[in-house]
Structure formats: C-alpha cells, structure tokens
Amino acid sequence: MDFRLTDHQEMLIDAARKISEKQIQPLLAARDARQPLSRADVLEILSKAADIGLTSARIPEEGGGAGMAMLDYGLVMEQMPPTVGLIVQPHEATTTRIYFGGSEEQKRRFVQGMMAGQLVGATGSTEPDCGSDPRGIKTTGEFSGDMLVVNGRKQWISNSTVCDVIHITCRVPKEGGGYRMGRVLVERAESPFEAEEVPMHGLCQAPLGEVSFADCRVPVSNICPDDENTARLLTITWLANRPAVGLMAVHLAQKALELAKEYVGVRKQFGKHIGAFQAIQLDLADIETLVVSARLLCYNALSAIDQGARANGLSAMAKRYAVEACDKAIALAMRVHGAMGLSVELGLEQMARDVRTLSIPDGTPGILALIQGRELSGIDAFRS
C-alpha cells in the first residue's frame, strides 16, 4: 500500500492552493465574515472553481466535465476554504444529478452553464420536518395542463438564495392514482419562488436559505425522467460528499495546528518558550494525530469509491469522525494559545464555530453512525 501522492496529485494540490490563496481567500477577506456572499461573489467563486475542475468533478470528460477521481476531488477540495466548499459542493452535486438523471433537453439547458460556473445550482431535499429520510418529503406537485404546480417548503438549502435552478424532490401524481417521489428542476427565472436567508452559527458567508413554493408553476418538461431510482441517485452523490465535508474540517484543523506550532515557538512563560513544556507538547501531538487520522479516513473512503467498493459505511464513518476530531483539534489549539485563543483577532474562535457547522450537512453524526452500524450488522436501525 503506497500512501505517497502521485506527481499529478501534487500538481493538483499546488494549483488549488494557489487559486485559493491568491484569488479566493482575498475575496472572502474583503467581505463581511458574518454575512452571506452576494450572487456576483458566488459566480466569481464558481468561475475560479471551474478552472480546477471542481464544478464538474464527477461528470466524465466525454460529457465536457473534469472526470476526476474522487480521491483527487477530495485533495483539491481540502485546499479550499470551507465556505467555498459549501458553495461549490452542492452546486457540483446538483450538476451531477442533472447530468446523470436529467433528460437530454434538461442537460442541454443547464449542465454546460453550471460546469462553467455561469449558472448557480442548488438541491432541495431537506424540509422543516424531514431531513435524513428523503422518502418522508411532503412537498407536492399537481398537474395543471402542461404545468406542474408545486407547493411546499425546503429548509437548510445551500445556494438557494442565489441559485438559478434548484433540483427538488417532491411527490408527484403517478398513473393509476397515488404519488411517487420525483425530481423536478425549478428555474427561478421562469418559475419564481421565495428564498429567505437563514443566519447561521458558522460559515456565515456561504448562502443558506429556506425556500417556499406557493402554487409555483413549473413546466412539465422540467420533471426529471422517472426511473424509480431517485433515492439511489441522491445517495450516490452523498457518498463522496461526506468525506469531502470531512476534508473541509481537516482544512480548518490543519490551519489551527499551524497556528499552534508557530505560537509555541514565540510565546514565553517562566523564562522559556511554552513549546518546551511537556503539557504543550502533548497537546500538539494530540492535535496532529487528530488531523492526520481524520485526513486518512477521508482519503480512504474516497479511494474506496474510486475502486467501486461499497463505501456507505466508510463514507459515513469518515465524515462523522473527521468533523468531531477536527472540532477537538481546534479546541486544543485554542487551549495552547491561552486567552489569545479566544480572541477574534486570531481567528480560532471563528474556526471553532465553522467546524461545528460542518457536523450537519450531508448527514448528522447520529444518522451517520446508524448508517455505519447498518453496514456492520446488516440490520437497518431506521427503516423496517
């Protein structure tokens, strides 16, 4: 087993780091850290992400995409500020879902513009009282001539306040009566809907909102083809999303480790650098161990996906562990800094809020543990 990165992977990381440091981080630093980015800023970020393949990572080259291995996708995503990750990942996942699960006409209308970062995408699955179980959605669509009239609410939807198109799951009538779960593309320009920003604990620059559909009229042609496989298509994209979110946490914890290492070499107490104290060295060792173990778990899950292995449990484990481990790592780094660790100036308190915000997207710790438990036991804890 070779843990060394290839020359190609090293080049990907270097290119992503340069774009992040020289083009993206200055944009974020120039904006209010407590306010969501504007649509213009989101489009600029997507344009930069498109240059390194992040907006089309899972779309094959023959379809105009980057066709990236998922491990390579994770390596690049790790270099991005998590704010950017929470903008780019749902956008890319929406693009992927349209490419693999949309009609030819839907792909023609949306995919190219989304891959280029010229259109903003969002996916609306979660509802006020329906999160981890997408089969429990209540949003409905009713046929009215050549239109589908959509009513319902979606909550905690990334990019919803700035998106051009939102890929929603809803209940639509099926032949012979009753409803089935369907996927519908709601284009804001032709089917206006309300989206209200939701202020958050951390990662506040990433647009996040609650969407309301009230008699929203959507062309029937925007209903995605029904292959009775909607839940599976959503799950497949979640598999890579979860370790990618874990690597967003690793990004934060790595920065915290670097700050701590620098600080212990300059801060003095009792006539010597605090890095000479055994207690401080123990904290540093624990921080590094948490960061490295989280990173390797995420890499392992993404590599398993590339190899075609069943990665449901690995993906869930990687995201759950990585976020919790990195939360602990950042807390330890704050402790190493003493009172300075609590200051707004240093930024560790912002990282502490940001990493905890990552615990919810693409699966809460509880549901991820049950997914892993199901893979271990063969028994489903949340469905009969």
N, C-alpha and C positions, 0 to 999 in steps of 0.2 A: 504494500500500500504506500503510495507516494503522496505526501502532503504538500510537496512543492508546487507552486503555481507555474504554469507554462509561460513562455515569453509573451504569447498572445494575451494571456490573462493579465500579466504585469502591465502590458501596454494599455489594456482596457482600463485598469485601475488608475494608471497615471493620467490618461486622458480625462477620465471622470473627475479625478481630484482637481485637475487644473481648471476645468469648467466650473466646478463647484466653488473653488477658492477665488477665481478671477472674475466670474460673471454672475454667479447666482448668490453667493453669500453677501456681496456688496449690495445687491438689490434688496435682500431681506433686511440688512442692517440699516438701510435708508428708510425703511418703513416702520410704522408703529408696531412694536412687538406684541401689543395686546389687541390689535385689530386685524380682521381678515384682509387678505390681499385683494386688490381690485381685479376685475376681469382682464384688464390690459396687462397687469403684472403676471397673472396666471398664464396668459397666452405667451408672454415672453419666456417664462419658465418652461412651458411645454415646447417652445421652439428650440431652446437650448437642450432640453432632454431628447428631442428628436435627433439631434446631431450625434448622440451616442447610442441611439437605438432603444431608448427606454420607452418611447411611446408606441413601439411596435415589436417589443421583445419577443412575444410568443406567436407572431404572425410569420409564416415561412417566407423565405426570400422570393419564391415564385409568386407570392401574393403581394410583394412590394415591402415586406417587413424585414426586420433585422434577423429573425430566425435564430435568436440567441439560445444557447444552452442555459438552463435555469440557474446553474451554479454561476455562470458568467453574469447573468442578470443580477443575482444577489451581490456579487463582488462589486458591480457598478453601483447598485442601489445603496450599498454600505457607505459609499463616498459622499452621498447626497445628504444635506440637512434633512432631518425627518419631516419638517414642514413640506419640503419638496416631495418627499416620498408619499405623503398623504394627499398630494395633488396628483402626482404622476401615476401612482399605482392604481387608484380607482379609474382614472382615465384610460390607462392601458388595458386594464381588465375589461372595461366596457367595450373598447375597440376589439379586443379578442373575442368577446361574446358575440358581437355583431358579425365578425368575420367568419366564425365557425358555426354560428347559429342563426344567421340572418338570411334573407332572400338575396338573390343576385342584385335586385334593384336596391335593396337596403344597403348592401355592401357598396354599391356604386355611389350612392348618395352620401354616405358617411365615412367609410373606412379611410379613404385616401386623405381627406381633410383632417381626420383625427390623428393619423400616423404622422402627418406633417406638423401637428400642433397648431393648426388653423381653426379647428373646432374643439370645443371642450366637452368631454363626455362625463357622465355620472351614471351610477347604477343605484336604483331604488328598490331595495328588498325589505329592509327593516321598517317596522311600523311601531306606533306608540305602545302596543301591547303584543308585539310579535317580533322577536329578534332572531334567536338562534335556530328557530324552526320555520324555514321559509314556506312550509306547507300550511302554516296557520294564518296566512295573509287574509285580510278582509277587503282590501281594495278590489273593486269590481269594475267590469266594463260591460255595457249593454249595447247591442246592435241597434242602430237607428239609420236605416238606409245603408249608404256606403261609409258610414262613420261608426266609430266605437265611442260611446260616452262613458268616460272614466270618472269614478267618484271614490275618494279615499284619501288617506294621509300616509306619507312616508317620513320617517324621522332618522336623524343622525346620518344624513346623506352628504358625503363629501362632494364638493364641487357644485352642489345643487343650486347655489345662488348665482353662479357664474356660467353654468353649462349651456350649451346649445341643444344637446339632446340627452335625455335621461332614459335609460333602459330599465323599465319597471317590470316587476312580476305582479300579476293581478289575476283575479278569477274572471274568466270569460265563458259565455254560454257554449255548450257543446251540443252537437247534433243528438237528438233524442231526449233532450232535457238535461237539467243539472248544469254544473260548471266544471271546468278544468283549469289547472294553473297554466297561464300563458305568459309570454313575454311580449311586451309592447314598447315600441320606440316612440317617445313623446318628444317632438321637436318644438322647442319653445316658440319659434317664430310663427309656426302655423297652428299650434295648439297651446296657447298661453296658460301658464299655471302659476300659482303663488309659491314663493320660496322665501322663508324668513330665516335670517342668520341666527344661530344658537351660540351665545357666548360660552367659552369653554375654560377649563381649569389650566390647560396647557396647549402647546402647539396652536396658539390662537390665530396665527397668520394663515393657516390652512382653512379655506372656506368650508363651512359645515352648516347645514340647514335642515329645516323641517319643510316638507313640500305638501301642499294641499291641492287636490284635484276636485273641483266642484263643477260637475257637468262639462268636463274637459273633452272637447270633441277631437278625436284622433282619427285620421283616415284608416280604414280597414287594411289598407296596404302596409300599414306600419306594424301590424301584428306579425311577429316572427313565426316562421314555419313551425308547425306543431309536430314534433317527433316523439312526444311523450317522454322527453328526456331533459326537461327544463332543470329539475333539481340537480341532475348529474352535471350539466354544463356549468352551473353555478359552483358546485363542489370542486370540479376540476380546477377552476381558476383560483379558488380559495387555497388549494394545496400549496401552490407556490407563493401566494400572497402571505401566508402565515410566517414562514421562515424569513421572508423579505421584511415583514414588520419587525421580526426579531432582530434583524440586522440594522434596522433603524435605531433600535435600542442600543445595539452594540456601538453604533456611531457615537451616540451620546456618552456612553460609559468609557469609551476609548479617550474621548476628549477630557473626561473627568480624571482618568488615570494620568494623562499627560500633565494636566494642571497640578495634580498632587505630587508627581515626581519632580516637577520644577520647583514647587513651593518648599519641599523638604530640604532642598539644597541651598535655599537662601534664607529661610526663617531660622532664627536662633533663639534658644532658650537655655538658661543655665550655662551660658558660655560656649555652646556648641550648636551646630545645625541639628534641627529636630530629626533629620534623617538618620542620625546616629543612635537614636533611641530605639530599643528593641520593639516597643509597642507600636511605633510608627512603621517600622519595617514589616511587622506582622500585618498591619492594615494594608500597606502597599502590596504585599504578597497576596492577600485575600482579594484585593481589587483586581489585580492582574489575572488571578485564577478564575474569577467570575467572568471577566471579559473574554478570556480565551476559550473557556468551556462553552460559553454562550455562542461565540462565533463558530466554533467547530460543530456544534449541534445543528446550527442553521445550514452550514455548508453541507453537512451530511444529508440532511433532508432534501436539499436542492439537488445534490448529486444522485440521490435515490430516484427522484422524479426523472432526471435525465436518463437513468438506466431503465426506466419503465417499471420500477418496483412499486408495490403497493405502499404508498407513503402517507396514508391517512394518519396513522399513529405518530410517525416520525415528524410530520409537519406540525401536528398539534403539540407534541412534546417540545419541539424546537422553539415555537413561538412563546409558549407558556413559560418555559424555563428561561429563555433569553431575556424577556421583559422583566421577570422577577429578579433574575440575577443582576441585571444591569441597574435596576432600582436599588438593590443592596450596594452595588459598587459605587454608585453616585452618593448614596448616604455615607458610605465610609470615606469617600473623598471629601465630603463636606466636613466630616469629623476631623480629618487630618488638618484641614485649614482652620479649625477653631472658629472664632467669631467671624473671620473673613469668609468662611464657607457659607454663611447665612446672608452675606451682602448681595445686593442686586448688582453691584459693580462687577463682581467676579463672574456671575452667570451660572454658578452651580445650582442655585435655588430655581432658576428657570429650567435647567436640565432635569431637576427632580420632579417638577410639575409636568414637563414634557414626556418623560419616560413613563409616568403613571398613566398618562393619556393614551399611550400605546397598548395598554393592557386590554382595551375593549375592542378595537377594530379587528374584524376577521376572526372573531371568536373570543369570548370571555375566558378567563382561566378555568372557571368551573366547567363550561361546556367542552373545552379542550381536554381537560382531564378525563371527562366521560368518553370522549372520542378515543383517547389513548387506552382507556380501560376496556372499551369495546373491542379494540384490536387485540388486546392481551387475553381477554376472557372469552371472546366470541359471543358475548351477551350484550344486547343493546339496553342501556340504562334508561333511555329517554323515549323509546318507541316500543310498542308491543309488536 
